[in-house]
Amino acid sequence: MNIRDTKTYREKAAKFKEGKVCEWCSSSIDLHVHHPQELFPTPEQIRNLMYAIAYSKFKDHYEQQHIKNGKSFETGRHKHEGRTFYHPISTQHKFEYDISTEIIQYKLPTPTKKDMEQFKLKYNKFLEDNNVKYQIEAKIKEADKRYVSLEGAVVICKRCHHATHKDMDLCPICKQKYKKKKYQTCFDCLPQKKKTEIEEFKNFEKQWCGHK
C-alpha cells in the first residue's frame, strides 16, 4: 500500500490543510499537500542513489586490487577523497585542493566472460557482507516517517500542484501564469527589450529553418 493511502497519512494531511490556502496563489479551492521533491526523495531514488554509491565503492576496491598487476592504464579522470564520482583531470576546480587527496582513475583491460562472472559474484557478496539492502530499506522507512510527519510539506491547490509535475512554478511578478523553474519570470512579465529579443530570435529561427 502506498504511504499516501494509509489512514494515518490521510488524517494528518486533512488536518494539515485546515484553515490554509494555496501557498503559491492563495486559492482556497481543491487544496493538496505537496512534498517538494528536493526534500522528499522517492523510494526508487533512494535505492538508485545508495546502490550507485555501493557500486562505486566496490568497483574502486576491486580495481585497486587489480591495478597491481601492471596491466591497467590511467583514464584521464580523478576524484577527491570523500567524493563518490570521478571527473576529468582537466576540469577547472573552483577551489585549490590538496593533491594528496587526489585519486587517479585506472581502467582495466577488457574483461572476459569469466572476469565479469567473478565481478558479479564478488559484488553481490560485497552487498551482502555490508548489509546494503538492509541499509536501503532502513533509509526508505526513515524517509516514509518524515513524509507522514509533513515536515517541510506545503499546501498548494490542484492547479499549482499539477504545475510542479511539469517542473514549473508560479511567476513571482504577476502570480497568475506559470513558468519553467529555470526562468525568473513568465514571458509576459519580462522587460519589453527582452521580449523583443526573444521574438526576433524566434522569427530568425523560423526563417532560417524554412530557408534550409
Salt bridges, closest charged atoms under 4 A:
ASP30 OD1 - HIS32 NE2 3.56
ASP60 OD2 - LYS79 NZ 2.45
GLU63 OE2 - LYS59 NZ 2.61
GLU102 OE2 - HIS78 ND1 2.54
ASP129 OD2 - LYS125 NZ 2.79
GLU137 OE2 - ARG47 NH2 3.44
ASP169 OD1 - LYS179 NZ 2.79
ASP188 OD2 - LYS177 NZ 2.26
